[in-house]
Amino acid sequence: MAPAVAAARPAAKPAVPEVSAGGAERPAPPVASGRDLRLDLFRGLALWFIFLNHVPNNVANWITNRNFGFSDATEIFVFISGYTAAMVYGRQLDSSGAIVTSARILRRAWQLYVAFIFLFVIYLAEISYVVGSFSNPLYAEEMGALQFLAEPDVALVQALLLKFRPANMDVLPLYIALLATFPPILIALKRWPDATLAASFALWAAAGYWGINLPAYPDDRMWFFNPFAWQLLFTFGGWCGLGGSDRLSFLVHSRLVLIASVLYLLLSLAVVTSWYWPPMEGFVPEPIGAIIYPISKTDLSPLRLLHFLALAVVIVRVLPVDTAALRSPLLRPMILCGQNSLEIFCFGVFLSFAAHFVLNEVTGSLTMQLALSVTGICLMVALSALLSWYGRVERDMAARKSAGRTGTS
């Protein structure tokens, strides 16, 4: 449902950071009170929703938040990524300075870029194998791989430039662009937080009004997630992570704001329901529809942004940072996925195409749809548990080596 859960800051300073899957570097698993687990919880939920949404003709994706309002899992992922990046790198900026911190951010952006290229090659190999083995070119068309099969040399160069992306891979290039441009934004957020957020808002408005975007491949396309628009949500997350959420607490805890947020969520639910349920067809009067449509995902439509903020207010009120349920074993799988989000996102892309293949070539029954959805999420949880275990082993080994050196000195 929404990452806006991040609107409250951690109660205590987390432990020493480690490289994160979700964005920048991730604080190591802290003591019970040292980390806002809602960040990991909702980032993990966003990854589950992204996986389900990427499987076509799957009844399970009807439970995802895109079917209940204007925003979806992408807003969750981008906001939380901005929040955690600013929170972690902001501390490093204070202790290590601008040059070192900027280098660390750019190193992380490079790691994401390498992950994208690796994912691109393996994903296209998966699609090409299926197309050739089952003589079904529709897979290439559905997954946006026709250009690669037609002119692989050109498509590969365009992929290296982040201009060519098969279906379901658009989020990663967006995050690479946001993180690669984050060093000056982080410095500005530390020095002039409100002015930086205002400049980000102005860029978002300009991108939507004048259609400013980056070119994609083929040449008649643009980036599906316009980075000039989506930078607002990333920057807003950074602004909140550096103390802005504390300044907004009076709004978040206002009864009037809560009522307005709930009403807006209900209204957006009614509008979205009218798109799919015939009895509600015509719920939106034509003059109103002419104003609000299209509700652009590419340019982060104002209605999507407002929906996300309204959801944020409700989530923060319903799920306080000290809620005991956050440490429930039932939520642990989702939290683990959120703590290893880069690897889980990439794995989810593979799983979604595999599920799509099975539904097309084996059976598309309701039972199979549910079985593949549950199996995919279980595999994502298993991978995240393995990665977390391996991370703990590495940290324990590093701690023992450090203790040994200390003892012999």
N, C-alpha and C positions, 0 to 999 in steps of 0.2 A: 504494500500500500504505500508508504511514502517515506522517503528518507528524511523528510523534514524533521523527523525524529531527532535529527542532529541539531535542532535548534537550541538544545541545552548543552553546555560545555561539560567536559569531564570534571568530576569532583576533585580529582587529585592528579598530580603529574604522573603520566605513564612511565613505564620503565624504558630502558635504552632501546632505541628504535632498531628495527631490522627492515630489510627490503620487503616491500609489500606488493601484493598482487593488485591491489585496488588502486593505487594511485601513486603514492610517493614512496616513502618508507614507512613501514608500519611499526608502531610500538610493540615491543615484545609482550607476550601475555603477562599482564600485571596482576597485582594483588586485587582482591575482589572489588575494592572501591575505587581502583585507579583508572578505569576505562569505561567510557560510555558504550556499553554493549549494543545499544540501539543502532549505532553506526554499522556494525558488522551484521546485525540482525536484518536490517532492511536492505543492506547491500546484497546479502545472501538471498533475500526474498526477490529482489530485482533480478538476480541471475536466474533464479528458478522461473520467474515469469518470462524472461527473455527466451529461455529455452523452450518453454511451452508455446509462446507466440510464434516461434520460428518453425514449428511443425504444422504445415498446412492441413486443413481438414481434420483438426484434432479437437474433439469436444472438450478436452481438459483445459484448453486455453480460454474457455469461457469464464474460468474463475479468476483470470488475471485482471488487474485494475484497469486496463484499457477499455474494458467492457462496462465500466461503471462510472466513467467520467472522461474528461477531456485529456488528462495527462496519462502517462504510462510509466513503465519501468525505466525508461531512459532518463527521465527527470530525476528519479531516485538515484541512479548510478552517477550522473554528472554532479549533482549537488553534493552527495557524500564524498565523492572524489575530491572536489574542490575544498570541502571542509577539512578532510584529513590531510590533504597536501599542505594547506596553510598552517594547520595546527602543528604538524611535524616539522616542516621546513621553516616555519616561523621561529621555532625554538633554535634551530640550527643557525638561522640568520643572526640571532642574538649572540650565540656562542662562537660561531666560526667566521662570521662576516659574509659580505655579499658575494665575493668572488668564489669562495669555496662552496657556499650553498647553491649558487647558480650552477656551478659545475656538477654538483650532485643531482640537481633537478634535470639538467640536460643529459646526464648519464642515464637517469631513469627513463627519460623520453627515448633515448637510443635503445634501451632494452625493450621498450614497448614496440619500437619500430622493427627491431629484429624479430620479435614475437609475431608481429603482423606479417612479415615476409615469410616466416616459417609456416604460419597458419595458411597463408595464401597458397603456397606451393603444395602443401599436403592436401588442402581442401580441393584445389583444382585437380590434383591427381585422383582424389576420391571420386569427384564428379566425372572426370574423363573416363575412369575405369568403368563406372556404372553405365555411362553412355555407350561405350564400345562393347561391353559385355552383353548388354540387354537390348542393343540396337534401338534405343529410345532417345532421340535428340531433344525431346521435350524437357528432359532434366537440365540440359545445358541452357535452354531458354529460360526455364523457371528460375534457375540459380544464377542467371546473369553471366554465364560462361561462354556464350556464343562468340564473343569477340576474341576470347583467348583461343578457342578452337580454330577460328578463322585466320587469325594472325597472331600466333603466340609470341613472336619476337616483340612486336609493338605493344601487345597487352602487358608483357612482363615489364617493359620499361615504364609504362604508365602506372603499373602497380608500384614500382619502386618510387615513383613520384607521388604516390598516394592518390592518384586520379582514377585508377581502375580498381573496383572492389566488387567481388561477387556478392550475391544476396547474403544477408545476415552478417556482413562484416563491417558495416558502416560505423559502428560505435567505436571501434578501436582506432581508426584514423582520426576521428574527432578527438579522442582523448590524447592521442599523440600531439596533435596540433595545439590543444589547450595546455598541455604540460610543457611543450617546447617553448611556448611564449609566456610561461608563468613567471620566470625570474623577475623581469621588470615589474610585473603586476604585483608580485609578493612584496617587493621593496616599496612600491607605492602604497599598498594596503597597510604596511607597517607605519608609514610616515603620514599619509593623508587618506585614511580609510574611507571617509565619506565622499571625498572628491573622486577617489578612484572608482567607487561604486557608481557614482553619478556619471562618470565618463563611460563606464561599461554599459549603463542603461542607455546613454545617448547613442553608443555604437549599435546596440541591439535595435533601437528604434530606427536608426538610419538604414540598417541592413534590411529591415522589414519594409520600410517605405520605398527605398530606391532599388530593392532587389540585389543588394551587394552580396556576392557569394563567390566561391572558388570554382573554377572549371573542373569538370571531370571527364572521364573517357567512357564512351565515345564523345566526340566534341560537342554534341548537342545537349549534353547533360551537365548538371551542376552537382555539387556535394549534396547528398541527401540530408545530412545534418549540417546546416550552415554554421560554420565555426564563428562567424561574426555575430550570429544571433545567440548560439548556445553558450558563448563565453560569459553571458550575463549570469546564467545559473551557476556556472563554475566559479565566477568571481564572487557572486553572492554567498556561495558556500564558504569561500575563503574569508570573506568579510565576517561571516558568522563564527567561523573557527578561530578568528583572532580577537574575539570579544564582542562582535556585533550582536550575537544572540543574547548576551546579557542585557544589552541596551534595548532589545526588543521584548524583553520579558513582560513589561507592563502591557504590551499589546497582546501577547500570546495568552496572558492570564486575564484579559478583559472579557467579561461576560458578553458584552455587546459584540466584540470581535468573534467570539466563539459562536454566537447565534448566527451572525452573518456568514461565517464559514460553513456552518452546517446547512444553512439555506442554499448557499451557492452549490455545495456538493449535491444536494437533493435536486436542484434545478438542472445541473449538468447531467445527473443520472437520468432524469426525465428526457432530456434532449437526446442523449445517446440511445436510450431505449426506443425512442421514436424512429431511429434509423433501422431497427431490426424487427420491431413488433408492429404488425399491420394496424392493430386497433389504435395505436398512438400516432399513426401517420398524419402529418399535418399539425402536430403539436406546436411546431415553431411556425408562426405566421410568416408569409412570404416576405413582407418588408423587413422583419427581424432577420430572417435567413439571409437576405441580401447583404445585411451588415456584418453578420458574424461569420458567414462562410466565405472561403474555406478556412477551417480551423487548422492552420498549417503546422505540421510537425517539423518540416524543414526549417522554417523561420521562427520556431518557438512562439506560436501565436499567443497574444495576450490572454486569451481564454484558457489556454493550457497552463500558462504561468500562474494565473490566478487560481486555477484548480489545484495546482501543486501547493501553493502557499496556503490555501484553505485546508487542504489535507494535512499540511504540516502542523497547523494550529491544533487541529483535532487530535492528531497523533501525540503531540507533546502533552496535551491535557489528559489524554486517556492513558498514556504510558510514560509515567515519570521516570527519570533516570535511575532512581533507587528501587524500582519495582522488582520484587523478589522473583517474579516469573521470568525475568531475563536470564536467570541462572538455572532455569528448569532444564532437565535433560531433554525435554521435548523440543526446546528451541536450540539446543546445542548444534544439531546438524546444520541448521540455517546459518548460525553464527560462524561455524567453521568455513562454510562456503564463502561468506563475506570476507573472511580473513585471508582467503587465497583467491581473490576475485579474478586476477588475470588468467591464471591457469584454468579456473573453472569456466570462465567465459569462452576461452579457446576450445576447451573440451566440449562445452555445450553446443558450439557450432558444428562440430563433427557429429555429435549425437543427434542433433536436429535433422541433419541430412540423412543419417542412417535410419531414423524413425520415419522420415518422409518416404524413403525407398521401400521400407517394409510395408507401409500402409498402401503403397501403390502396387507393389509386385506380389505381395503375399495375401493380405486381406486388410480391408479398411474398416472392419467391424468395430463396434463400440468397445467391445472387450479388448481388442488389440490396441485401440487408441489409448485406453486407460492403462493397459499393461505397459506400453512403451513409455508413457509419460511418467509412471511411477518408477520404472526401471531406470530411465534416464536420470531422474533426480537422485535415486539411490546410488548410481554410479558417480554422480557429481559429489555426493556426500562422502563416498568411499575415497575418492581421490583427494578431497580436501582433508579428510582425516589422516591419510597417508602423508600428505605434505606437512601437516601440522606436527605429526609425530617425528618426521625427519628433521623439521626445524628445531624441535625440542632436543633431539639427540645432538645436533650440531652445537646448540647453545651449551648443553651440558659438557660436551667435549672441550669447547672453548674455555668454559669456566674452570674445568679441571686443569687444563694446560696453564691457564693464568695463575691458578693457585699453586701449581707446581713450580712455576718460575719465581713466584713470590717467596715460596718456602726455601728455595735454594739460594736466593739472593742475600 
